[in-house]
Amino acid sequence: MSQIDLSLVDWSRAQFALTAIYHWFFVPLTLGLSFIVAFMHTIYYRTGNKEWESITRFWMKLFGINFAIGVATGIILEFEFGTNWSNYSWFVGDIFGAPLAIEGIMAFFLESTFIAVMFFGWNKVNKKFHMISSWLVAFGSNLSALWILVANAWMQNPVGMKFNPETARNEMQNFWDVLLSPTAVHKFLHTITSSYIVGAVFVIGVSAWYILKGRHIIFARKSILIASIFGLLSSVFVAATGDNSAYDVAQQQPMKLAAMEGLYKGDTNAGLVAIGILAPNKEIKDVENPFIFSIKIPSLLSILAERDVNAFVPGVNDLVYGNKDQGIVPISERMKKGKTSIEHLKKFNEHKKQGNTTEAERSLKIFEDNYKDFGYGYLNKPEDAVPNVPLTFYSFHIMVGLGFFFIVLFIIALYNVATDKLKNKKWLLKLLLWSIPLAYIASELGWIVAEVGRQPWTIQDILPVSISTSHLSTSSVIITFFMFATLFTILLIAEVKIMLSQIKSGPKEL
């Protein structure tokens, strides 16, 4: 552990977080807007109404701007696995690389092929084929998200693989276990539907701006009608998939759940924190109340985590120091087993080189028996297994609060546009407009919960972040960090300016 350059680890994490956060500014709008455009295109195809053609063309243009800039950040993000995280890539390349390869070959090929037809096929190809191309772009975009999220879900819950001690790599044994693991299914459904909310809020907010300005009223009303229906259905589905995701977290990553709820001492009939302010000086194992203020919904956390009102939900202290009554092994014991596993992996390779088959097999057996705690052998102390509780807690609760806010917002928007009362309510139009940044905040917070909440792990329980980095100089990572920060900021500013220019110009009358 003394050879680990912690500054390199921190800067590598910062660079990857920077890239991921900027990339995620573009992805949700691509995923959500693609389906909204496909719905609008279908209405135009079935009605032949030129107004729907104008509506489709306008939102399609904004989708294209966002898609093009999002691709640039996505490519850089994937390259960073090789440049900054080569130890990780070597350790899991046979598994992690497969979904990413499929994403490039299948999904990106699909969307990049038909996006040309979608944009340039007006009056050049069959109308039905043109409409279908919009759907294929939408499916391609979401299929791309599927494979990336499958790869991420495997990091959260590594399944369908076996470690090869001779190559020191994890190798895939069952592709379907990786693709269809509950973690992958829940993560995919929750992430894409939350992205649909971003697309819906974007369309509603921009349309509300037109009504405030007294421009393109019919266009704006029809856009809000489609987006509010799409957004309401998506937001209800987000709540359902969020519940399933939380249950999966409780089963696979109980420490993350404890951080999400600021739960230090486990309890039966555990209540879910509806609103809470954490005590800033709270430390692990002290007796201080973790909350300055909190309102809890009785027993709901037990139901959410175990589907049992009387279930015990472990807290941070239980998971770190153990709980004999609940059969929870302390991390100190898992660290010992992890070190044993690491030690006998080395001995296995040494004995194999020496031709000592008997001892090699013995060491291999000990290694395999302790492999589930392999990653704990690299921790310095048990407390290292605890993520940043305040950041995870506040990110989770703000995200959930905004999720319920959007359900109400879509209902109000749908009612008012259906009854033609929207144009007379400037306060509501302004609320719809300024909800656009709230949708992006909620989406980014979801990833903070997912990634910060699982620290210190790159792969849950198997590989910590501290040994996943490449052998680079810290200075090179710092330099590229600021290079990327500058580049991504320029790209974001460019997109916002281009978007605003197109929005100000408005849809063309056909």
VMD Tcl script that draws the C-alpha trace (Angstrom):
set ca {
  {0.00 0.00 0.00}
  {2.94 2.32 0.54}
  {3.62 2.30 -3.22}
  {0.21 3.75 -4.06}
  {0.35 7.39 -5.11}
  {-2.82 8.74 -3.52}
  {-2.52 12.06 -5.36}
  {-2.53 10.14 -8.65}
  {-5.63 8.23 -7.53}
  {-7.42 11.43 -6.51}
  {-6.59 13.28 -9.73}
  {-7.55 10.27 -11.85}
  {-10.88 10.10 -10.04}
  {-11.37 13.83 -10.48}
  {-10.64 13.64 -14.21}
  {-13.03 10.74 -14.75}
  {-15.73 12.44 -12.66}
  {-15.27 15.64 -14.66}
  {-15.65 13.78 -17.96}
  {-18.64 11.75 -16.74}
  {-20.48 14.79 -15.36}
  {-20.01 16.80 -18.57}
  {-20.94 13.80 -20.71}
  {-24.11 13.33 -18.73}
  {-25.20 16.88 -19.52}
  {-25.80 15.67 -23.08}
  {-26.93 12.03 -22.75}
  {-30.29 12.42 -20.93}
  {-31.58 14.93 -23.46}
  {-30.53 12.64 -26.31}
  {-32.35 9.67 -24.78}
  {-35.52 11.57 -23.92}
  {-35.77 13.86 -26.94}
  {-35.20 10.99 -29.38}
  {-38.45 9.29 -28.37}
  {-40.40 12.55 -28.19}
  {-39.29 13.34 -31.75}
  {-40.29 9.82 -32.85}
  {-43.76 10.28 -31.34}
  {-44.16 13.65 -33.07}
  {-42.90 12.24 -36.36}
  {-45.44 9.43 -36.11}
  {-48.29 11.91 -35.58}
  {-47.14 13.83 -38.65}
  {-46.95 10.62 -40.70}
  {-50.45 9.54 -39.69}
  {-52.11 12.97 -40.05}
  {-50.10 14.61 -42.82}
  {-50.57 17.87 -40.88}
  {-47.86 20.39 -41.78}
  {-47.93 21.80 -38.26}
  {-46.69 18.46 -36.94}
  {-43.99 18.42 -39.59}
  {-42.79 21.82 -38.38}
  {-42.90 20.65 -34.76}
  {-40.97 17.47 -35.58}
  {-38.32 19.33 -37.61}
  {-37.71 21.84 -34.82}
  {-37.19 19.35 -32.00}
  {-35.24 17.08 -34.33}
  {-32.81 19.92 -34.99}
  {-32.23 20.48 -31.25}
  {-31.79 16.72 -30.80}
  {-29.10 16.71 -33.51}
  {-27.12 19.54 -31.93}
  {-27.11 17.81 -28.56}
  {-26.30 14.39 -30.05}
  {-23.27 15.64 -31.98}
  {-21.63 17.32 -29.00}
  {-22.46 14.44 -26.66}
  {-20.58 11.97 -28.85}
  {-17.30 13.84 -28.33}
  {-17.38 13.58 -24.54}
  {-18.52 9.95 -24.70}
  {-15.54 8.90 -26.81}
  {-13.11 10.56 -24.38}
  {-14.84 8.87 -21.44}
  {-14.33 5.39 -22.92}
  {-10.69 6.10 -23.78}
  {-9.99 7.04 -20.17}
  {-10.53 3.43 -19.10}
  {-7.37 2.59 -21.01}
  {-5.34 5.71 -20.28}
  {-6.16 6.35 -16.62}
  {-7.50 3.01 -15.39}
  {-5.38 0.40 -17.14}
  {-5.06 -1.83 -14.04}
  {-8.84 -1.97 -13.85}
  {-9.14 -2.56 -17.60}
  {-6.64 -5.42 -17.41}
  {-8.36 -6.96 -14.41}
  {-11.84 -7.00 -16.00}
  {-11.25 -6.32 -19.68}
  {-12.77 -9.58 -20.88}
  {-16.06 -8.72 -19.18}
  {-16.26 -4.93 -19.07}
  {-15.03 -4.58 -22.65}
  {-17.70 -6.88 -24.13}
  {-20.74 -4.62 -23.51}
  {-18.79 -1.56 -24.65}
  {-17.75 -3.35 -27.84}
  {-21.36 -4.39 -28.51}
  {-22.44 -0.81 -27.88}
  {-20.08 0.42 -30.58}
  {-20.78 -2.32 -33.11}
  {-24.54 -2.63 -32.67}
  {-26.11 0.41 -31.02}
  {-23.91 3.27 -32.20}
  {-23.87 1.83 -35.72}
  {-27.68 1.71 -35.71}
  {-28.21 5.25 -34.51}
  {-25.40 6.79 -36.59}
  {-26.71 5.10 -39.76}
  {-30.33 6.12 -39.45}
  {-29.68 9.58 -38.01}
  {-28.59 10.61 -41.51}
  {-31.88 9.33 -42.94}
  {-33.80 11.04 -40.15}
  {-32.23 14.45 -40.78}
  {-31.80 14.47 -44.54}
  {-34.61 12.19 -45.64}
  {-37.33 14.84 -45.80}
  {-38.98 14.52 -49.24}
  {-36.13 12.23 -50.35}
  {-37.21 8.83 -48.99}
  {-40.51 7.09 -48.44}
  {-42.46 8.86 -45.65}
  {-43.02 5.64 -43.74}
  {-39.35 4.70 -43.92}
  {-38.45 8.22 -42.86}
  {-40.72 7.97 -39.82}
  {-39.31 4.53 -38.97}
  {-35.80 5.97 -39.13}
  {-36.71 8.32 -36.26}
  {-37.77 5.33 -34.18}
  {-34.60 3.43 -35.08}
  {-32.48 6.39 -33.93}
  {-34.42 6.47 -30.66}
  {-34.04 2.73 -30.15}
  {-30.36 2.93 -31.13}
  {-29.69 5.70 -28.61}
  {-31.38 3.75 -25.84}
  {-29.73 0.51 -26.90}
  {-26.40 2.29 -26.60}
  {-27.34 3.26 -23.05}
  {-28.26 -0.35 -22.31}
  {-24.78 -1.74 -22.97}
  {-23.01 1.05 -21.11}
  {-25.31 0.60 -18.12}
  {-24.82 -3.18 -18.21}
  {-21.07 -2.58 -17.92}
  {-21.60 -0.16 -15.04}
  {-24.04 -2.51 -13.30}
  {-21.46 -5.29 -13.43}
  {-19.06 -3.05 -11.53}
  {-21.74 -2.61 -8.86}
  {-22.63 -6.32 -8.77}
  {-20.01 -8.55 -10.46}
  {-21.73 -11.71 -11.72}
  {-21.31 -14.23 -14.51}
  {-17.53 -14.38 -14.26}
  {-14.64 -16.35 -12.82}
  {-11.20 -15.11 -11.88}
  {-8.33 -16.72 -13.79}
  {-5.38 -16.87 -11.36}
  {-2.88 -17.58 -14.14}
  {-3.64 -14.36 -16.03}
  {-4.89 -12.35 -13.00}
  {-8.00 -11.44 -14.97}
  {-11.72 -11.91 -14.53}
  {-13.21 -13.83 -17.44}
  {-16.83 -13.99 -18.49}
  {-18.54 -17.33 -17.92}
  {-22.16 -16.46 -18.60}
  {-23.01 -13.49 -20.81}
  {-26.71 -13.68 -19.91}
  {-25.96 -13.45 -16.19}
  {-24.13 -10.20 -16.89}
  {-26.82 -8.81 -19.20}
  {-29.86 -9.85 -17.17}
  {-28.65 -9.39 -13.61}
  {-31.25 -7.57 -11.47}
  {-28.77 -4.73 -10.98}
  {-28.39 -4.26 -14.74}
  {-32.12 -4.43 -15.41}
  {-33.05 -1.98 -12.65}
  {-30.22 0.42 -13.47}
  {-31.11 0.50 -17.15}
  {-34.83 1.06 -16.62}
  {-34.34 3.68 -13.94}
  {-31.67 5.59 -15.84}
  {-33.41 5.78 -19.21}
  {-36.78 6.74 -17.73}
  {-35.14 9.46 -15.64}
  {-33.57 10.69 -18.89}
  {-37.02 10.78 -20.48}
  {-38.00 13.22 -17.75}
  {-35.11 15.49 -18.74}
  {-36.26 15.42 -22.37}
  {-39.88 16.08 -21.40}
  {-39.04 18.96 -19.06}
  {-36.77 20.47 -21.74}
  {-39.56 20.43 -24.34}
  {-42.12 21.79 -21.88}
  {-39.77 24.51 -20.62}
  {-38.80 25.76 -24.06}
  {-42.44 25.69 -25.17}
  {-43.44 27.63 -22.05}
  {-40.92 30.31 -23.06}
  {-42.65 30.68 -26.43}
  {-46.02 31.16 -24.73}
  {-44.51 33.75 -22.38}
  {-43.19 35.60 -25.44}
  {-46.50 35.24 -27.27}
  {-44.85 33.28 -30.11}
  {-45.74 29.99 -31.81}
  {-48.60 29.37 -29.40}
  {-50.13 26.42 -31.25}
  {-46.69 24.82 -31.69}
  {-45.96 25.29 -27.97}
  {-49.30 23.88 -26.80}
  {-48.98 20.75 -28.92}
  {-45.38 20.24 -27.81}
  {-46.35 20.60 -24.14}
  {-49.22 18.16 -24.60}
  {-46.96 15.43 -26.00}
  {-44.12 16.10 -23.55}
  {-46.32 16.27 -20.45}
  {-47.99 12.92 -21.24}
  {-44.61 11.35 -22.00}
  {-43.07 12.94 -18.90}
  {-45.89 11.91 -16.57}
  {-45.74 8.28 -17.66}
  {-41.95 8.35 -17.36}
  {-41.95 9.95 -13.91}
  {-44.36 7.34 -12.52}
  {-42.18 4.61 -14.00}
  {-39.08 6.26 -12.50}
  {-40.63 6.01 -9.04}
  {-41.35 2.30 -9.56}
  {-37.89 1.52 -10.96}
  {-36.32 3.61 -8.20}
  {-37.99 1.40 -5.62}
  {-36.65 -1.71 -7.36}
  {-33.19 -0.16 -7.61}
  {-33.17 0.67 -3.90}
  {-34.14 -2.92 -3.07}
  {-31.30 -4.19 -5.25}
  {-28.87 -1.79 -3.53}
  {-29.98 -3.14 -0.16}
  {-29.18 -6.67 -1.30}
  {-25.90 -6.03 -3.10}
  {-24.50 -2.81 -1.60}
  {-25.85 -2.37 1.95}
  {-23.17 0.21 2.76}
  {-24.45 2.42 -0.04}
  {-28.00 2.16 1.30}
  {-26.81 3.09 4.80}
  {-25.06 6.16 3.36}
  {-28.14 7.09 1.32}
  {-30.20 7.15 4.51}
  {-27.56 8.46 6.93}
  {-28.13 5.26 8.91}
  {-25.28 4.58 11.34}
  {-26.97 2.20 13.76}
  {-29.07 -0.54 12.19}
  {-32.62 -1.11 13.32}
  {-35.73 -3.20 12.81}
  {-38.84 -1.38 11.60}
  {-36.39 1.18 10.23}
  {-37.92 4.46 9.15}
  {-37.19 6.20 5.84}
  {-35.89 9.75 6.13}
  {-38.29 12.08 4.33}
  {-36.46 15.26 5.32}
  {-33.25 15.49 7.31}
  {-30.19 17.57 8.13}
  {-27.08 15.60 9.05}
  {-24.93 16.48 12.05}
  {-21.73 17.89 10.48}
  {-19.40 16.43 13.12}
  {-20.82 12.94 13.14}
  {-18.13 10.24 13.19}
  {-18.37 6.49 12.81}
  {-19.01 4.65 16.08}
  {-19.59 7.78 18.19}
  {-22.84 8.17 20.11}
  {-23.83 11.49 18.59}
  {-27.21 11.63 16.85}
  {-26.50 11.58 13.11}
  {-29.24 14.15 12.49}
  {-29.75 17.71 13.65}
  {-33.28 17.42 12.35}
  {-35.20 14.64 10.61}
  {-38.70 13.52 9.72}
  {-38.99 9.78 9.12}
  {-41.73 7.63 7.66}
  {-42.03 4.71 10.12}
  {-40.93 1.23 8.92}
  {-40.69 2.31 5.27}
  {-36.94 1.70 4.99}
  {-37.40 -1.90 6.19}
  {-40.10 -2.38 3.57}
  {-37.99 -0.79 0.85}
  {-34.85 -2.76 1.74}
  {-36.25 -6.18 2.58}
  {-39.96 -6.08 1.66}
  {-40.66 -6.80 5.33}
  {-41.95 -4.24 7.81}
  {-40.10 -5.98 10.66}
  {-36.79 -6.49 8.82}
  {-33.47 -5.35 10.23}
  {-31.62 -2.81 8.08}
  {-27.89 -2.59 8.88}
  {-26.26 0.76 9.46}
  {-22.72 1.94 8.80}
  {-21.47 0.80 12.21}
  {-23.00 -2.67 11.82}
  {-21.35 -3.11 8.44}
  {-17.95 -1.79 9.53}
  {-17.65 -3.36 12.99}
  {-20.00 -6.32 12.56}
  {-23.19 -7.41 14.26}
  {-23.19 -10.95 15.64}
  {-26.94 -10.97 16.27}
  {-27.56 -10.27 12.58}
  {-24.71 -12.42 11.28}
  {-22.77 -9.46 9.86}
  {-19.02 -10.08 9.70}
  {-16.81 -7.09 10.64}
  {-14.72 -5.60 7.86}
  {-11.57 -6.31 9.85}
  {-12.30 -10.02 9.33}
  {-12.98 -9.49 5.65}
  {-9.67 -7.64 5.39}
  {-7.88 -10.65 6.84}
  {-9.54 -12.96 4.35}
  {-8.75 -10.55 1.55}
  {-5.07 -10.44 2.49}
  {-5.06 -14.23 2.68}
  {-6.54 -14.38 -0.82}
  {-3.96 -11.94 -2.20}
  {-1.11 -13.76 -0.49}
  {-2.10 -17.17 -1.83}
  {-2.62 -15.82 -5.34}
  {1.04 -14.83 -5.28}
  {2.03 -18.19 -3.79}
  {0.02 -20.03 -6.43}
  {1.97 -18.35 -9.23}
  {5.29 -18.91 -7.42}
  {4.59 -22.61 -6.85}
  {3.43 -23.01 -10.44}
  {6.68 -21.51 -11.77}
  {8.63 -23.86 -9.50}
  {6.62 -26.85 -10.75}
  {5.27 -27.60 -7.25}
  {1.80 -28.77 -8.31}
  {0.64 -29.88 -4.85}
  {1.38 -26.55 -3.16}
  {0.04 -24.65 -6.17}
  {-3.29 -26.45 -5.89}
  {-3.38 -25.86 -2.15}
  {-2.76 -22.13 -2.56}
  {-5.35 -21.96 -5.35}
  {-7.95 -23.54 -3.08}
  {-7.25 -21.05 -0.27}
  {-7.32 -18.18 -2.76}
  {-10.69 -19.22 -4.19}
  {-12.21 -19.77 -0.74}
  {-11.39 -16.18 0.19}
  {-11.83 -14.48 -3.19}
  {-15.18 -12.87 -2.36}
  {-13.27 -10.63 0.09}
  {-10.27 -10.15 -2.23}
  {-10.61 -6.37 -2.47}
  {-10.77 -5.85 1.29}
  {-7.17 -7.00 1.49}
  {-6.09 -3.72 -0.08}
  {-7.82 -1.50 2.50}
  {-5.73 0.15 5.21}
  {-8.46 0.18 7.87}
  {-12.11 -0.89 8.15}
  {-13.36 2.69 7.99}
  {-11.97 2.97 4.44}
  {-15.01 0.99 3.26}
  {-17.37 3.86 4.15}
  {-18.30 6.29 1.34}
  {-18.89 10.00 1.75}
  {-22.12 9.84 3.76}
  {-23.22 13.53 3.57}
  {-22.70 13.76 -0.21}
  {-24.52 10.48 -0.82}
  {-27.35 11.30 1.61}
  {-28.11 14.80 0.30}
  {-27.75 13.76 -3.35}
  {-30.20 10.92 -2.84}
  {-32.83 12.92 -0.99}
  {-32.71 15.94 -3.30}
  {-33.01 13.59 -6.27}
  {-36.03 11.81 -4.76}
  {-37.66 15.12 -3.82}
  {-37.25 16.43 -7.36}
  {-38.66 13.18 -8.71}
  {-41.93 13.71 -6.87}
  {-41.88 17.39 -7.87}
  {-41.80 16.40 -11.54}
  {-44.80 14.08 -11.16}
  {-46.84 17.01 -9.82}
  {-45.39 19.36 -12.46}
  {-46.39 17.10 -15.35}
  {-49.92 16.68 -13.97}
  {-50.35 20.45 -13.63}
  {-48.88 21.11 -17.09}
  {-51.08 18.46 -18.71}
  {-54.24 19.71 -17.04}
  {-53.62 23.34 -17.94}
  {-52.65 22.71 -21.55}
  {-55.60 20.34 -22.06}
  {-58.03 22.95 -20.67}
  {-56.28 25.82 -22.50}
  {-55.56 27.66 -19.23}
  {-51.79 27.70 -19.52}
  {-51.38 30.97 -21.40}
  {-53.05 32.90 -18.56}
  {-50.73 31.59 -15.84}
  {-47.39 33.33 -16.16}
  {-46.18 31.98 -12.81}
  {-46.69 28.43 -14.04}
  {-45.02 29.13 -17.39}
  {-42.01 30.56 -15.57}
  {-41.96 27.53 -13.26}
  {-41.99 25.21 -16.28}
  {-39.14 27.15 -17.87}
  {-36.96 27.18 -14.76}
  {-37.60 23.49 -14.13}
  {-35.19 22.67 -16.98}
  {-32.05 23.04 -14.79}
  {-33.80 21.13 -11.99}
  {-34.21 18.13 -14.30}
  {-30.50 18.17 -15.09}
  {-29.61 18.50 -11.41}
  {-31.77 15.49 -10.50}
  {-30.17 13.44 -13.27}
  {-26.62 14.29 -12.22}
  {-27.43 13.63 -8.57}
  {-28.57 10.14 -9.48}
  {-25.10 9.33 -10.78}
  {-23.47 10.87 -7.71}
  {-25.53 8.50 -5.53}
  {-24.61 5.53 -7.73}
  {-20.88 6.24 -7.94}
  {-19.97 8.05 -4.72}
  {-22.17 5.66 -2.75}
  {-20.13 2.63 -3.84}
  {-16.74 4.04 -2.94}
  {-14.05 2.87 -2.31}
  {-14.84 0.21 -4.92}
  {-14.22 0.16 -8.62}
  {-15.68 -3.36 -8.55}
  {-17.79 -4.02 -5.49}
  {-15.79 -5.96 -2.84}
  {-13.19 -7.11 -5.40}
  {-11.17 -4.14 -6.64}
  {-10.77 -0.81 -4.82}
  {-10.19 2.43 -6.72}
  {-6.75 2.85 -5.12}
  {-5.20 0.03 -7.16}
  {-7.16 0.53 -10.38}
  {-5.18 3.41 -11.84}
  {-2.58 3.41 -14.59}
  {1.12 3.98 -13.93}
  {1.11 7.63 -14.88}
  {2.75 10.69 -13.49}
  {0.39 12.79 -11.41}
  {1.44 15.91 -13.32}
  {0.25 14.43 -16.63}
  {-3.17 13.70 -15.16}
  {-3.38 17.21 -13.71}
  {-2.50 18.76 -17.06}
  {-5.08 16.70 -18.95}
  {-7.65 17.42 -16.24}
  {-7.48 21.13 -16.94}
  {-7.27 20.54 -20.68}
  {-10.47 18.50 -20.57}
  {-12.14 20.97 -18.21}
  {-11.43 23.75 -20.71}
  {-12.49 21.68 -23.72}
  {-15.71 20.43 -22.13}
  {-16.65 23.88 -20.90}
  {-16.16 25.26 -24.40}
  {-18.30 22.46 -25.84}
  {-21.03 23.08 -23.26}
  {-21.02 26.83 -23.90}
  {-21.07 26.16 -27.64}
  {-24.07 23.86 -27.31}
  {-25.98 26.28 -25.11}
  {-25.32 29.15 -27.56}
  {-26.33 27.10 -30.59}
  {-29.40 25.79 -28.80}
  {-30.45 29.29 -27.70}
  {-29.92 30.59 -31.22}
  {-32.16 27.88 -32.66}
  {-34.77 28.39 -29.96}
  {-34.85 32.14 -30.54}
  {-35.27 31.55 -34.27}
  {-38.13 29.19 -33.53}
  {-39.81 26.60 -35.75}
  {-40.14 27.41 -39.43}
  {-43.63 27.79 -40.78}
  {-44.21 25.26 -43.59}
}
mol new
graphics top color blue
foreach p $ca { graphics top sphere $p radius 0.5 }
foreach p [lrange $ca 0 end-1] q [lrange $ca 1 end] { graphics top cylinder $p $q radius 0.2 }
display resetview
